[in-house]
Structure formats: C-alpha cells, structure tokens
Amino acid sequence: MKKSFNMQKESIKEKTKELSEICDVKACAVIVRADGTVETWPENRNDVREVIQMYKNCDRKRKRPQELDRESKAKQELLRMIDAKLAQVKKRIQFLKSNDQGSNQDEAISR
C-alpha cells in the first residue's frame, strides 16, 4: 500500500510539473497523507502559497452563475423601479406644464 501511494504521489507531482511547463501556467500539487504530513510540488512552500493566492484572487473576481443571476435580477428590478419613477416624473411635468399654460391663458384673458 505504501509503495502504491508513493508511486501515485510521484506521478501526481510529475504530471503537475509537466502541466506547468508544457502549458506555461502556474500550478501546484498539495498531497496530504493520512497522518497529516503534507507534501507539495513545487517543494518550495512560498511557490505553492503564490499559486494558492493567485487562485484565491481569481476566484474572488469570478462570479458564480447563481450570483450573476441574482445580480442580474436585482439590476432588472432596479431598472423597472427607475422606469416607473421616470414615468411618474414625466406625468408630473406634463401636469405642471398644462397648469402653467392654463394660468398664462387666464392672465392673457383678464388683461
């Protein structure tokens, strides 16, 4: 069992290294044994931390589909509310214009 684990572990490290080199991408492998021992590729923990931090930063920038749906629905609702308010403002302007025109006509008649 230990021999199989070591073979698989080395295979994972080698494949991660190949992926990184061939595709020119930052990659890392983190392998945790049952006893809690951690092994990584690359072996330099600072390099691994850099890749993990890049992943975390990238994940913050990306939105999950559900978040996009919620955000999109919220924007649509906000636009509906703005359109409704705008329609009310336009009606109010028309009302005020018609009242103003009526006042101006009344003044002209009384002169």
C-alpha positions as CSV (number, residue, x, y, z in Angstrom):
1,M,0.0,0.0,0.0
2,K,2.8,2.4,0.9
3,K,4.6,1.6,-2.3
4,S,1.5,2.3,-4.3
5,F,0.9,5.6,-2.5
6,N,4.5,6.7,-3.2
7,M,4.2,5.8,-6.9
8,Q,0.9,7.7,-7.2
9,K,2.3,10.7,-5.3
10,E,5.3,10.9,-7.6
11,S,3.1,10.6,-10.6
12,I,0.9,13.4,-9.4
13,K,4.0,15.6,-8.8
14,E,5.4,14.8,-12.3
15,K,2.1,15.4,-14.1
16,T,1.7,18.7,-12.3
17,K,5.2,19.7,-13.3
18,E,4.6,18.7,-16.9
19,L,1.3,20.7,-17.0
20,S,3.1,23.7,-15.7
21,E,5.9,23.5,-18.2
22,I,4.0,22.5,-21.3
23,C,1.1,24.9,-20.8
24,D,3.3,27.7,-19.3
25,V,0.9,28.0,-16.3
26,K,1.5,28.3,-12.6
27,A,0.4,25.0,-10.9
28,C,1.0,23.2,-7.7
29,A,0.1,19.9,-6.1
30,V,-0.7,19.5,-2.4
31,I,-0.7,16.0,-1.1
32,V,-1.8,15.3,2.5
33,R,-1.1,11.8,3.9
34,A,-3.4,10.1,6.3
35,D,-1.1,11.1,9.2
36,G,-1.4,14.8,8.2
37,T,2.0,15.0,6.6
38,V,1.9,17.5,3.7
39,E,4.0,17.2,0.6
40,T,3.9,19.7,-2.3
41,W,5.1,20.3,-5.8
42,P,6.9,22.6,-6.1
43,E,8.7,21.7,-2.9
44,N,9.3,25.4,-2.1
45,R,6.3,26.3,0.1
46,N,6.5,30.0,-1.0
47,D,5.9,29.0,-4.6
48,V,2.9,26.9,-3.5
49,R,1.5,29.8,-1.5
50,E,1.9,32.1,-4.5
51,V,-0.2,29.7,-6.7
52,I,-2.8,29.4,-4.0
53,Q,-3.1,33.1,-3.6
54,M,-3.4,33.6,-7.3
55,Y,-6.3,31.1,-7.3
56,K,-8.0,32.8,-4.4
57,N,-7.7,36.2,-6.1
58,C,-9.0,34.8,-9.3
59,D,-12.0,33.1,-7.5
60,R,-13.0,36.5,-6.0
61,K,-13.0,38.1,-9.4
62,R,-15.2,35.4,-10.9
63,K,-18.9,35.3,-10.2
64,R,-20.8,32.1,-9.8
65,P,-23.7,31.6,-12.2
66,Q,-26.2,31.9,-9.3
67,E,-24.6,35.2,-8.2
68,L,-24.8,36.5,-11.7
69,D,-28.5,35.5,-11.9
70,R,-29.3,37.2,-8.6
71,E,-27.3,40.3,-9.6
72,S,-29.0,40.4,-13.0
73,K,-32.4,40.1,-11.4
74,A,-31.6,42.8,-8.9
75,K,-30.5,45.1,-11.7
76,Q,-33.6,44.4,-13.8
77,E,-35.8,45.1,-10.8
78,L,-33.9,48.4,-10.2
79,L,-34.4,49.4,-13.8
80,R,-38.1,48.7,-13.5
81,M,-38.3,50.9,-10.5
82,I,-36.4,53.7,-12.2
83,D,-38.6,53.4,-15.3
84,A,-41.7,53.6,-13.1
85,K,-40.4,56.7,-11.2
86,L,-39.4,58.3,-14.5
87,A,-42.9,57.8,-15.9
88,Q,-44.3,59.4,-12.8
89,V,-41.9,62.4,-13.2
90,K,-43.0,62.8,-16.8
91,K,-46.6,62.8,-15.9
92,R,-46.0,65.4,-13.2
93,I,-44.1,67.6,-15.7
94,Q,-47.0,67.3,-18.2
95,F,-49.4,68.2,-15.4
96,L,-47.4,71.2,-14.3
97,K,-47.0,72.4,-17.9
98,S,-50.7,72.1,-18.6
99,N,-51.5,74.1,-15.4
100,D,-48.9,76.7,-16.2
101,Q,-50.3,77.1,-19.7
102,G,-53.8,77.4,-18.3
103,S,-52.6,80.1,-15.9
104,N,-50.9,82.0,-18.7
105,Q,-54.1,81.9,-20.8
106,D,-56.2,83.1,-17.8
107,E,-53.8,86.1,-17.3
108,A,-54.0,87.0,-21.0
109,I,-57.8,86.9,-21.0
110,S,-58.0,89.1,-17.8
111,R,-55.8,91.8,-19.4
